[in-house]
Amino acid sequence: MSVTTAPTNRLGTFELVALLAALMSLMAFSTDSLLPAMTDIAAEMAPDDKSRTQFLISFFLLGGGLGMLIFGPLADSFGRRGALLAGVGTYMLAAVAAAFAPNLELLILSRFLMGFGASAARIVSQTVTRDLYSGADQARVASLIFMFFVVVPAAAPLIGQQIIVFVGWRGLLGAYVVFGTVILTWYLLRQPETLDPAHRRAFRLKPVIAAAREVLTTPVSARYLAVQVMMYGQFIAYLSAAEQLWVDALGVGEAFPIYFAIIALLSAGAGFVNSRLVMRVGMRRMLIAAFGSQTAFAGLAFVLWTFGGMETASDPVRIGVFMAWSFSLFFINGLTLGNVTALAMEPLPHVAGTAAAVIGAFGMGLGMPIAAGIGQAFDGTPRPIMLGAFACSMVALALVASDMTRERRQRER
């Protein structure tokens, strides 16, 4: 069967939504399902410095961000099916390499390549939706895909934990090959090429470089890119250290995936809340409220943990306080990410698609050193993560406030 010619029948809505949601979930599943394996990986590969295993998460996400810059142009040049085959093929080969990695350094490199390849699945899911639908229909299908997708962060750690019980952490990496094979085969057998031959473009990185230059030299875009860097910095730091936070600092043991699932499910409605409020309140005011709240929540959590006796409090109290703060971090991240991206792209409508990929890649890439610095400061308590979130949120708040001041002065002229 040719990658570019077969099949020809259009899928029904239910199967198409399920397929595109599976593609969207590849990165999230490959991130969150590994969290329960971090203790076992550290025991084998980093017994003297467990925090080094955090790079397995952050480098995967960094690879994903960079991959979006490549697979977007590839999908427009070689078709959606060709880009997916190249990306998921890379993901599966890297997963095999990860399963047999003899040391942590090669495992981290393999995870980076896995993220790079997995980004193709996300790009293809988004572009196919745009190819087949427009206007209200596109919004409806995107919402249905999100309904499927939102379950993944909640279920992935539980699934990963069960796989580890039966086949160990290396077996989990092998399971990623199976997952990649299933969704790639499903797509190639069932979904026709959606790129109109008349719209094919030669593969060029020049537009990406030009868009990156515009993002960095346009003051409003650069400001909100910096806001996104702060967001990714604190969120990736939390995600990378999540297993250490819940298992080592709070002692929840094998119940960690359950707590993580509860937080993910409770925060899943953030996008819906934002969609209901943003038209009435405005994006900038929403961001001021959100980052102001997170600065307060993180600051309060840090004070409670440092001066409020949390170290000697009962387990239910400690877990309850940390869970409440974790929920605020997840919920506010979901509430603000779309607004920050939209504001960063607002001055760049002529390069919107490429600019979105650049902003996402730069946000992750520049946020990762911040996340690494916060994560490597882990001292057996949640304090460094809380302090890092406080600092990042305060900087983000200041950046948005300065933009509101700029906008108000422009209106007054």
N, C-alpha and C positions, 0 to 999 in steps of 0.2 A: 504493500500500500504506500503510495507516495505521501510524503509529508505535506505537500502543498495542494493535492488534488482531491483526496477522498477523506471522508464521505461527502455526500452532497445534500442530504436531508437535514433540515433545520430541526434542532431539538425542541421538545416541549418546554414550557416555562419552568416546570418543577425540576426536571432533570438538569436544565441549563443552570438554574440557580444553585442547585446542589453541587454541580461541577465547578462553577466559578467560586463558590464558597470554599470548596476543597482546595482550589488553587490559592485563594487568599490566605487560607489557614496554614499553608506549608511553613512559612516563616515563624508564625506564632507557636505552632505545635512544636517545631524543632527547637524553639527557645525554652518554652515553659516546661516541656516534658523532661528536659535534662536536669531541671532544678533538684529533684530528689536524688540524682546520681552524684551530686557534688561531693558529698562526704566520702563515698567509696572511691571516687577518682582522686580526691586529695590524699586518702590513706595510701593509695598505690603510687601516686606520681608526685605529690607535694606534701609529704608528711610533716616537714619542718615549717611550711608556710602555706597554710590552707587558703589564704586569701588569693593566692595566685590563680586558683581555679576560677575566680570571677572573670578572668579574661576569656574563658570559654563562651560566656554570654556576650560580653562587650565586643569581642572581635567578630563574632557571628553577625551581630547587628551592624557593625562597621562594614563588613563585607556586603551585607544586604543593601546598605545605603549607597555604596559605590557601584554595586551591580545595577541599580536602577538607572544610573547615568549611561550604562552601556546597553542594557537590554531594551530600553525605550527606543533608541535609534535602530537597534537590530530588528525589533518587531515591525517597524515601519519600512525596513529595507527587505528583509527576508520572509516576512509574514509572521503571523502570530504562532503558527504551528512550528515553524523553524526556530524561532526564538525560544519557545518553550522547550523544545527538544534539546537545544544547546544548553539552556539553563538548568533544567532538571537533570540532564545527563551529567553536567558538572557537579551538581548537588549530590547525586548518587555515587559518583566516583570518589568524591571527597569524603562521603560518609564511610565508604569502604576503607579508605586510607585512615580515617579517624578510628575505626574499629580495631585496626591493627597497629596504631601508633605506639611506638616503644617508649615515648617520653612526653611530657606535658607540652614542650615547645612544638613538636610536630602535631600534637592533638589540637593545639590552639590554631596553628596554620591551617589544618584541615577544616576546623570549624569556620574560619574566615572564608575559605573557598565554598563551604556549604552555604553560608549566608549569601555569598556572591551569586551562586547558582539559583538559590531559592527565590531571589528577588525577581527572576524572570516570571515565576508563577504569579506573583502579585501584579506585575506590569501587564501580563497577558489578561488576567482577570479584569483589570480596569479597562484595558483597551477594547476587549471583546464587548463589554457592556456598552461602551461608547459606540462601537461599530454597529451594534444591532438595535440600539434604542436611542431615543432623543427626548428631550423635554420631560414631561411628567412621567412618561413610561420609563425613562432612564432612572429617574429618581425612585420610582416604585421598585424596580428591579434591584437597584443598589441597596434599598432599604431591606428587601428580602434577603439579599446576600449577607448583609450585616447581621440580620437576625440569626442566620446559621453560624456566621463567623464568631459572634460574641460568646458562644458556648465554648469555643476552643481554649481560651486562656484558663477557663475554669476547670475543664475536663483534662487538659494535657498533663498536669502534674500527677493526677490520679492514674492516668493511663501509663505514664512513664514509670511510676512507682511499681505498678503491677508487672510491667515488662521486666523491670530490674529484679524483682523477686524471683522470676522464673529463669532468666537468662543472663542476669548481671548487666552492668553498665555498658560493656562492649556489645552485648546483645541488643541493647537499646539503640546503639548507633547502627547496628545491622537492620533494625526495624525501620529506620529512616529510609533505607534502600527499598524496602518493601512498600512503604507509603509512597515514595516517589514513583516507583514502578506502576503502582495502581493508578495514581491520578494521571500520569503521563499516558499510559495505555488507554485509559478511559477517554481522555481528551482526543488522542489521535484516532481512535476507533469511532468516536461518536460526533465530534465537533468539526464541521467543515472550516476551511480557511475563511476568515471574515474580512481580511484586508482586500479592498477593491484594487485589482491590478493597476488601475489608472492612478491610484494614490501611492503606489510604491515610490520610495525615494532612495537615492544612493546613500549607503552608509557613510556618515560623516560625523566626526566629533567636533567639527568647527562650531556648529550651532550651540553645542553644550558649553564650549569654552566661552563663546560670546555671551550666552545667557548667564554664566557664572560671573563674568565681568560686570554685566549689568546689575545683577543682584548685589554684588559687593560695592558698586559705586553709586547705587541709588540709595540715598540716605534712609528713606522709610523702609525699604526692603532690607537693608543691612541691619537696621535697628531691630526689626522683628525676626530676622535670622538670629541675632544675638539672644533675643528672648527665647527662641526655640532651642538654642544651644543650652540655655539654663534649664529648660524643661527636660531635655534629653539627659543632661548631666545628672540631675537628681533622680530621674526615673530609672535610668540604666544602672545607676549606683545601687538603688534599692533592689532592682531585679537581680543584679549580679550577686548581691549579698543575701538574697532572700532566704536561702537555705541555712546559711550561718545565723542569720537573725532569728529565725523561728526555731531552729533545732538547737544551736549552741547557746544563744543568748536567752531564749525563752523556754527551752527544754520541752517542746511539744512532741519531739520524736517523729514517729511515723504518721502522726496526725497533721503534719505540715501541709500536705496537699489539700486537705479538707479546709483548713483555715484559708489557704490561698484561693481555693475555689469560691468560698463564701464571699471574700472581698471582691473577686473578679465579677461575680454575679451581681452583687449589690451595686457595684459601680457601673454596670452595663448600661444603665439608663442615662448616663451623663450626656451623651449625644442628643438624646430625645429632649432632655431638659434644656439644653442649649438651643435646639431648634425652636422651642416654644418661647424662649426669652429674648433671643438675640435681636429679633426684629423690633421688639418694643424697647429694649434697653440700649442696644448698640454694641458692636463688638468690643470697642475700647473700654466702655464701662463694665462690660462683662469681665474683661481681663483684669481690670482694677479690682473688682470685687473678688475674683477668684484668687489672684496672686496675693492680695491683701489677706484673705482668709487663710491661705496656705502658709504665709509668713507667720501669722498668729498661731495656727495649729502646730506648726513645726517648732516654733519658739516655746509654746506652752509645753509640748511633749518633752522637749529638751530640758526645760526647767524642772518638770516633774521628775524626770529620770535622774537629774543631777542633784536636785535639792529637795525633792518631794518624797524621798524614801522608797522609790520604786524598786531599788535593788533588794530591799528587805520585805517588800509587800508580798501578799499571797499571790500564788500563780494566777488565779482568775482575775485579780486586779491588774497585774502586770500585762497579761495577755489582752485584757479588755482595753486598756489604755493604748497599747501598741496597735491593736486591731482597728480601733477608732481612728488613729492617726494614719494607718495604712490605707484605710478606706478613703480618707480625705485626699491623700496623695493620688490614688488611682482615679477617684471621681473628678478631681480638679484637672488632672491631666486630660481625661476624656472630654471635659467641658471646654478646655481652652485650645487644644491642638489645632482643631479646624479653623478657629478664629485667627490664631497667630499665622497659620499658613495663608489664609485668605488675605490678611492685611499685608503680609510680605509680598504677595503676588499682585496686590491692587495696582501698583504703578506700572506693571509689566504685562498688560493684556496681550501684547503682540508676541510674547514668547511664553505664554502661560504654562503650557504643558512641560516644556523643557525647564522653565524656572521652578516649577513644582518639584521636579526630580532633583534639581540642583539644591534647592532649599532643604529638602529631606536629607540628601546625602551630606551636605555641609553641616546640618543640624546634628546628625548622628556622629559624623566624623570629628567635629570640634567639641561636641559634648562628651565624647568618650574619654579624653584626658581628664576632664573634670570628674566624670564618674569613677575613673580609675583612682584618682587621688582620694576621693571620698571613701571608696570601697577598701582601698589598701590601708586606710586609717582605722579599720574595724578593730576594736579592742575587747571584743567579747560582750559588748553592750550595744544597744541601738543608738547611743549618743552621737557617734560620728556621722551616721546617716541622717539623723534628725538635724544636726547642726549644718550639714551640707545642704539639706533641703531648705532650711531657714535662709541660708546665705543666697542660694540660687533663686529662691522665690523673691527675696528682697531686691536683688539685682533686676529680675524680670519686672517687678512692680515699678521700680525706678525708671526703667526704660519705657514702659508703657505710659507712665505719668508724664515723662518728658515729651512723648509724642502727642499726648493730649494737649499739653501746653502749646506745642508748636501749632497744632491744628486750630486751637482757639485764637491764637495770635493772627493766623492767616485769615480767619473769618472776620476779625475785627478791623483788618486793613481796608 
